[in-house]
Amino acid sequence: MTAIAPFIAANVDAAAADPALHLEIHFKVMRLLQDKPDMSQRQMAKALGLSLGKTNYCVQALLAKGWLKLQNFSGNTN
């Protein structure tokens, strides 16, 4: 577990009531992706101490705001 995981896990429910905390969690997600851009959402959830659903919610919100962009995997056989 990373150093930021306990902070996020303890405060993720408070984020809905506090927009500043919600924004801080989004920035932590973006910092993690900046360091490891090929990280899966499952790996992000584990590193941040969040559920996979909450991580997906954060990623979708960042995509909707235009703060993240997804790229298709051209070599993917699935």
Sine and cosine of phi, psi and omega as CSV:
sin_phi,cos_phi,sin_psi,cos_psi,sin_omega,cos_omega
0.00,0.00,0.64,-0.77,-0.03,-1.00
-0.99,0.13,0.14,-0.99,-0.01,-1.00
-0.92,0.40,-0.47,0.88,-0.03,-1.00
-1.00,0.07,-0.25,0.97,-0.07,-1.00
-0.86,0.50,-0.73,0.69,0.00,-1.00
-0.88,0.48,-0.60,0.80,0.03,-1.00
-0.88,0.47,-0.74,0.67,-0.04,-1.00
-0.92,0.38,-0.72,0.69,-0.03,-1.00
-0.86,0.50,-0.61,0.79,-0.03,-1.00
-0.97,0.25,-0.39,0.92,-0.14,-0.99
-0.88,-0.48,0.11,0.99,-0.10,-1.00
-0.92,0.40,-0.57,0.82,0.03,-1.00
-0.95,0.30,-0.51,0.86,0.04,-1.00
-0.95,0.31,-0.30,0.95,-0.05,-1.00
-0.89,0.45,-0.55,0.84,0.01,-1.00
-0.90,0.44,-0.55,0.83,-0.02,-1.00
-1.00,0.03,-0.33,0.94,-0.07,-1.00
-0.84,-0.55,0.98,-0.21,-0.03,-1.00
-0.85,0.52,-0.54,0.84,0.00,-1.00
-0.91,0.41,-0.64,0.77,0.04,-1.00
-0.93,0.37,-0.63,0.77,0.05,-1.00
-0.86,0.52,-0.71,0.70,0.02,-1.00
-0.90,0.44,-0.63,0.78,0.01,-1.00
-0.89,0.45,-0.65,0.76,0.04,-1.00
-0.89,0.45,-0.66,0.75,0.04,-1.00
-0.87,0.48,-0.66,0.75,0.03,-1.00
-0.91,0.42,-0.60,0.80,0.05,-1.00
-0.91,0.42,-0.62,0.79,0.07,-1.00
-0.89,0.46,-0.70,0.71,-0.02,-1.00
-0.92,0.40,-0.62,0.79,0.04,-1.00
-0.89,0.45,-0.65,0.76,0.03,-1.00
-0.89,0.46,-0.68,0.73,0.02,-1.00
-0.93,0.36,-0.50,0.87,0.06,-1.00
-0.91,0.42,-0.65,0.76,0.01,-1.00
-0.96,0.29,-0.59,0.80,-0.05,-1.00
-0.69,-0.73,0.98,0.20,-0.11,-0.99
-0.91,0.41,-0.33,0.95,-0.01,-1.00
-1.00,-0.08,0.22,0.98,-0.04,-1.00
-0.95,0.31,0.67,-0.74,0.05,-1.00
-0.98,0.18,0.28,-0.96,0.04,-1.00
-0.90,0.44,-0.57,0.82,0.03,-1.00
-0.90,0.44,-0.68,0.74,0.04,-1.00
-0.92,0.40,-0.64,0.77,0.04,-1.00
-0.88,0.47,-0.70,0.71,-0.01,-1.00
-0.86,0.52,-0.69,0.72,0.00,-1.00
-0.91,0.42,-0.70,0.71,-0.02,-1.00
-0.91,0.41,-0.55,0.83,-0.05,-1.00
-1.00,-0.04,-0.18,0.98,-0.03,-1.00
0.97,0.26,0.46,0.89,0.02,-1.00
-0.94,-0.34,0.31,-0.95,0.14,-0.99
-0.96,0.29,0.33,-0.94,0.03,-1.00
-0.89,0.47,-0.62,0.78,0.02,-1.00
-0.90,0.45,-0.68,0.73,0.02,-1.00
-0.93,0.37,-0.59,0.81,0.05,-1.00
-0.91,0.42,-0.70,0.72,0.03,-1.00
-0.88,0.48,-0.65,0.76,0.03,-1.00
-0.86,0.51,-0.71,0.71,0.02,-1.00
-0.89,0.45,-0.71,0.70,0.00,-1.00
-0.89,0.46,-0.70,0.71,0.00,-1.00
-0.89,0.46,-0.63,0.77,0.03,-1.00
-0.90,0.43,-0.66,0.75,0.02,-1.00
-0.92,0.38,-0.60,0.80,0.07,-1.00
-0.91,0.42,-0.69,0.72,-0.01,-1.00
-0.89,0.45,-0.56,0.83,0.02,-1.00
-0.98,0.18,-0.19,0.98,-0.03,-1.00
0.99,0.12,0.22,0.98,-0.01,-1.00
-0.99,0.11,-0.33,0.95,0.07,-1.00
-0.80,-0.60,0.47,-0.88,0.12,-0.99
-0.76,-0.65,0.65,-0.76,0.06,-1.00
-0.99,-0.17,0.47,-0.88,0.01,-1.00
-0.79,-0.61,0.71,-0.70,0.05,-1.00
-0.95,0.32,0.52,-0.86,0.07,-1.00
-1.00,-0.01,0.95,-0.30,-0.06,-1.00
-0.94,0.35,-0.45,0.89,-0.03,-1.00
-1.00,-0.04,0.07,1.00,-0.05,-1.00
-0.96,0.29,0.77,-0.63,-0.01,-1.00
-1.00,0.00,-0.10,1.00,0.00,-1.00
-1.00,0.06,0.00,0.00,0.00,0.00
